[in-house]
């Protein structure tokens, strides 16, 4: 297995005239892009750093910090976030000379992956969508969900705190032992930074403003996806619950669904080995 560290795989690339994206890269072969979820302190490395050496054995693997996250630029989001991030990814791929990629997206990153595939269908290969934002519709579960409520509360008055971050992180996993003091401290250092808070606020507005929020309703366009799609869900997901998969599974022509029991919103970590095998098998299947 390839040896990878944060420092050895860290790169920057131009994604637009005034935007640089940070990413990690390892491996050779067909390119696979992994797009992280949202939430305070999220980044490509925090979501997929452990998975990188496994995928790098077979693919040229890029973990991309989306705009406003990690070490990427933190611009004002001027369109719906999925669209803004998808176009930024296109700019990065053009800079790197990469024509076509498979996409693995978790939550917010799943929404970006879907918008990228809809907007630039000739550039997108297969899609692995892990409880993707914008694509699921909760048929039975209430909105906002427990996880989304905890996310909204992080920056609400009187302001961010480690306690509020811990509460949010605990909604992401079935195995509560994964939410360690080290993880909370690491994510809080990033999340409480004024630039990160401003970026999150800008992103949030794109999901609620009258001018752009409908672009985030990806389920309305899901029937247009022509790629092969693997939907991955944790049965105990408290952010985007499992019933949200039903409409996407019905509407996407070439979709299949895999559900992990005893698993929350972070299948790539809670079901590490199984998720890696499932995804690799899907990407290389005939």
N, C-alpha and C positions, 0 to 999 in steps of 0.2 A: 504493500500500500504506500502511496506517495506520502512523503513527509511534508506537511504544510504548516506554516505559522501565519499569524496575522501579518507580520512584517514582510515575510518572504513573498506573499501573494498580493500585497497591497499595490494598487495602481490607481492612476487618475486618467480620465479621458474627457475630451471636449464633447459636450452633448448639444451645444448651441452657442451662439455668439457670446453669451454672457453666463453660460452654465457649464460647470465641470461636475462630472459624476465620479464618485469613488467606487471602486470595485475590487474584488479579489479574483485572481485567475490562476488556474492550475490545470495541467493535463493537455492532451492533444486529441485531435480527431474532430468529429462533428461537434459544433458548439451547443452547449446547454446553458441557458440563463436562469438563475434562481432569483426570485423576487420576494423579499421579506414582507411580513405583515406590518401593520401600523402599531400605534400605541406608544406610550412614553418610553423613550430610550431605545427604541427598536433600531436594528441595523441588519445588514446582510449577514455579517459575521455572527451576530447573536442568534439569528435564526438558523443559519446553515453552515456555520464554521465547522461543526463536527462532521457534517455530511460531505464536505468538499473533498477530502482525500479519497473517499470511496468512489465518488463520481469521476474524479480526475484520473482514475485508473482506466476509464473507458472513453471519456469525453473531454473536450476542451470546455472546462466548466468556469462560468463567471457568476459570481455573487455580486449583485449590483445594489448599492445604497440608492434608494429612490430619492428624488428631489426632496430636500427638507430633512433628510434622515442621515444618520451616521456622519461620515466625513464628506458627503456630497454638498454641493452648494445649497443654500437655503433661500431661494428666490421667493418673491410673491407669486402665489399660484394664480395665474390669470385666466384659467379655464377650469372645467371640472377636473379633479385631481387625476382620475384614471387616464383621461385624454392627455393632460399635461405630462404625466409620467411616461405614458406610452410613446409620445413624440420625443421626449428626452432620450428614452432608450433607443429609438430609431436613430437619433443623432449620434449617440455613442457607437452604435453598431456601424454606422457609416464611417465614423472616424477610424474604427478598428478594421474596416474592410471586411466585415462579416455580413454575408448576404442573407443567411437564413438560420434561424435558431429554434430549438425546442425550448419550451418555457415551463418552468416549475414555479408556481406562485402560491404563496400562503396568505389567505385573508385579503388584506389590502393589495398585496402583490398578485393575488389571483385575479382581482378586478383589473389591475393594470395589464396582466397577461391577456385577459379576454378583450379588453379594448384594443390592445396592440394587434391581436389576431383579426379583429373586425375591421380595424382601420388600415392595416397593412397585411392583408391575407397572404400575399406572396412571400412575405418575410418570416412567417410563423410556421413551424413544423407542428409537432405534437404538443398538446397541452396537458399538464398535470396540475389540477386546480384543487387546492386544499382548503375546504370551507371558504370559497372565494367570496370576497365582498362584491355587492352589486348584482350577483348572479342568483343568489338564493332568495327565496320568498318564504317566510315563515308561515306555514299553513296553519299550524296549531299553536306554536309558541308565541308569547306576547312580544310586542315591540314597544320600547327598546328592550333588548335582552339584559340579563344580569350583567354580562360582561361589558356591554355597551354603556350601561349606566355607570359602571365603575370607571370606564374610560373617560366619560364626560366629566365625572366628578374630580378627576385628578387636578386639573387646572382651575377648577371653580373656586370662588372665594371660600375660605381666606387664602387660597393658593395651594401649590403643590406640597406634598409631604411624602416621606418614605412610607408612612402608614397607608396612605391612599394608593400609592404605587403597589405596595404589597397586596392590597385587597384586589386590585386589578389583575396582577400577575397570577394570583391564586384562582381566578376564574378561567385562566387559560389552560390549566392542566388538571387531569384526573389524579395524578400522582403528586400530592402536595409537597413531597420531599424535594422536588425539582426547584421549588422557590426557596432558594437559600439566601442567607444574609448577604453573601458575596454577590449574588445575582441582583438583589435589590439595590445594593450600594453601587454596583457597576451601572445599572440602568438609570438610577437616580442622578448620578453625576452628569449624565448626558441630558436627561429629561428636564432637569431643573435649570439648565442653561438658558438665559434669556433668548438667545437666537433660536434654540430648539422650541421654546414655548411660542415664540412668534411664528415659527414655521408651522407648528401644529395648528395654531389658530387660523392661519391662512388656508391650510388644507381643509380644516373643518368647515370654513365658510363655503368652500366649493361644493360641499355636500348639501348645503341648506339654502344657498342663494337661489332666487327665482330664475335667474338667468342660466344656471348651469346644472341644477340638481337632477333634472331629468336625464342628463347624459350618464348619470351614475346608475340608472335603472337598467342594468345590462341584461336582465332577464327578458326584457321586451325585444331584444335583438338576438337572443341566443340561437334562434332557429337559423340564423345566417352563418353560423360557424360550420365550416366544412372540414376542419381538422379533426383528427381522432382525439378524443378528450377522455381523460381519466379523472373522475371526481373522487376525491379522498376525504372522508369525514371521520371524526371521532364520535362515537355514540354518545359520549358524555359532554360534548361541546356546549359550553354555556355562553359563548359569544355569538356564533352562528350555528344554531341548533340543527340537528340532523334533518328535521322536516323541511328545512330550507333547500335540501338537495332534490326534492321530488319534482319541482317544476323544471329545474335545469335538466334533470335526467329525462324528463318527458320531451323537452323541446329541442335539445341538441341532437342532431341526427346520428352522430357517431360517438355517443357518450356511453360510458360504463361507470359504475359506482362501486367503490370498495369502502366498507365501513369497518373500523377498528373498535372493538369493545374495550372497555376500561381505558379510554383515551379521550382527551379533550381537544383543544384547538391546535396543539403542537404535535401533530402526528410524526413529524420528522425527528422529534426528540423522544417522545414517549414510546413510540414504536420504531425506534431507530433502525434496527437491522431489518425488520419486516418492511418498513417504508422504503428503505434503500433498494431491497430486492424487488419489491413490487414495481417501483418506478423504473428501475433499470430494465426489468423484463418488458414493461410496457413500451419503453423507448426503442428497444431493439427488436420487438416482435414484428413478424411479417405483416 
